[in-house]
Amino acid sequence: MLKNYLTIALRNLRKHKGFTFINVFGLAVGLACCLLITLYVVDELSFDRYNTKADRIYRVHTDILFGGDDMRFAVSADPVGPTLKKDYPQVENYVRLHDRGTWLVKRSGQPNNLREDKIIFADSTLFDVFTLPFIAGDPKQALAEPNTVVISESAARRYFGHQNPIGQTLVFDNKQLLKVTGVMEDMPENSHFRTDFFVTMLNDNYQWGQWLSNNHHTYIVLKPGVDPEAFGKNFATVIEKYVGPQALQYIGVSMKQFREAGNRYQMWLMPLTDIHLKSRQNIELAPNGDMQYIYIFGAVAIFILLIACINFMNLATARSANRAKEVGVRKVLGSERQQLIGQFMVESVLMAMLAMGLALVLVSLALPLFNTVAAKSLAVQSLLSPGFLSFILVLPVVVGLLAGSYPAFFLSSFRPLLVLKGGAFKSVNRGSKQVSLRSGLVVFQFAMSVILIIGTIVVYQQINYIQTTKLGFNREQVLTIHEAYSLDSQVDAFKNEVLRLPGVVSGTISGYLPVPSDRSDSPMFPEGEIDQKKAVSMQQWAVDHDYVKTLGMQIAQGRDFSRDFGADSSGIILNETAVKIFGFKEPLGKRVVQFGDPSGKTQKVYTVIGVVKNFHFESLRRNVGALGLFLGKNTTSATFRLSTQDVAALIPQIETKWKQLAPGQPFNYSFLEDKFDAMYRAEQRIGTIALTFSVIAILVACLGLFGLAAFMAEQRTKEIGVRKVLGASVPSLVTMLSWDFLKLVFIAIIIATPIAWWAMNKWLEDFAYRIDVPWWVYIMAGVVAVLIAFVTVSFQSIKAALMNPVKSLRAE
């Protein structure tokens, strides 16, 4: 029976090649998009699941509301891990990570350094918590002693080639000598952080025991069976017992008084496997993904697949008149309804299987480009995993059954007497239920298309707004030379040498730039008012005399730092937000206090000499926070403002100056504009992917509409002939044939617009600075949808209207 079904199915597919192509290609595109997005989603959901204890590992987060700032940190105080392990038997183990950023590294005895972007200090318990297999060394002892480092397999090859790295020495920042005690496999890409170097925490030059300073990523492993929600209630006790005394010593209030003043101090647990997609905390070890985009992409995949399935259902039911006599004859000859249903379902599944084969080819061709756009390294081999193979085998069957179910039941329901008498056209193609279903499916297709069009326009508008909004500083032609500290005592000489080059306007030496960084706020108080209610939580940046001028910031009141005023060493420039929170009506001359340690014993008093206009030093997702600039030494980077258009010729000149003063040190640079653009790379990727899938969805919908219009024009051939004989013009016929479809598109626009408005406003809520979606966006999306539909339908309409009526009426 199955063989007979397959034979008839293949015969029908070959007989109707145009119909077969439209259905197979449409389904193939839908399935290919579904596979690509599934690869992406599965990869995103797989983060950190390679750890054998992943279901029991949690990171301790800290949320603080104080000094007018709502701070949500992915880090916690350094004593948190050891204290939880000591006080609570539910904790099996802990590890702390402290990211110290970019370092210069070289093999001992070698002259040249390499720049390593992420060096992480870690406790010796690291390898008991995370599953990081060792190639050489003992993971339990690797970080147990001072001056030790564990490196990745890639780093081992980079620095030691084929030699055994164990026992060898690496030099960090030209001063720290660390012995390699372990070589681990490269960390998986689906990890929420990655590094090639773990340095023992014993080498971290940190003032330990600070419950009020949050700088360490702390992970704990709960024992099997421990309820994390119940365990999290213990944090209230920890805060009262350990944080409270330091708060009392620091700002003179108990935790009860702290909370009564409207402040908040909380610690809570986040599951390791949720970090990549669900963490919205500050000071992450690496940029995270976003669960919101998983939902969006998942919905898009379903939409495109549904549009492709709808094409199948529409065309199959529209062709029902062509198969009505076949059904009638087979029923007369004794075929039962379930046999006819089986036949049509086999045809549908066979078509879906052919589409899946073509989809796999499309995926293999599109994957390199998709990886580039999505910043992934997905491989076609992933499709060969047992889970994906099952998915690939089951999906076309499900799609085939879904797409073919209604046509199969509909076609098999024909009454043989009626269809064999020639009533098929009237009863089959003009049935109100069938027309209503077909119309509803077309409306659904184009409603989804309109939503995707509106979404794409809004995303690109928001990105354009971000890139063109005034930031409060001039980011154009600003060059930053990294690791200026490797110049040591020559850093000022380097700055002066570069300033002599034509095309260099000004320069500054500072580690603080107006782009997001893992900087944390610290409180300052008005002098004489060391009161928690007067505290202002703010950024405090050490800069030099030329910082404001080089970055193109504007002084709103007072003045900039000047070498003519020796007292500026105790001066501070506040931004407008800080002035507002302090409540200073006349800020110039006011004095503010900065504590040097949590005990409050050491403090420094600054006099406000100027107010800088607010500038964005974080993502436009956040409001501008409080900030203070003071004179200080920070040699992390050297930044220069350029005035030449020939930057390509200037950079080698700067590099020559660098090599003269810092031989053997890598010359690394970037442009501030590129750093700014990198903040919104995720949104740019989302915009590109959304645009791509929107175009695909529209094309698939149009493909079905094209086939449907062709068939409907064929069914109305004699009607068109009669109308032409009676004097109907070609434009009137085209309008008549197109209107049936265009009115469905108008209905789709009416349905899609409020849904798109709601969805895009939800997305824009993540930005503190965002566009107001103008009304014309919805009009434009509707116009685009109507034009696309009209072009698609009118091709067939014009073809039918131009047909010679003699041919269409010959049989009458």
Order of alpha helices (4+ residues) and beta strands (2+ residues): alpha-alpha-beta-beta-beta-alpha-beta-beta-beta-beta-alpha-beta-beta-alpha-beta-beta-beta-beta-alpha-alpha-alpha-alpha-beta-alpha-alpha-alpha-alpha-alpha-alpha-alpha-beta-alpha-beta-beta-beta-alpha-beta-beta-alpha-beta-beta-beta-beta-alpha-beta-alpha-alpha-alpha-alpha-alpha-alpha
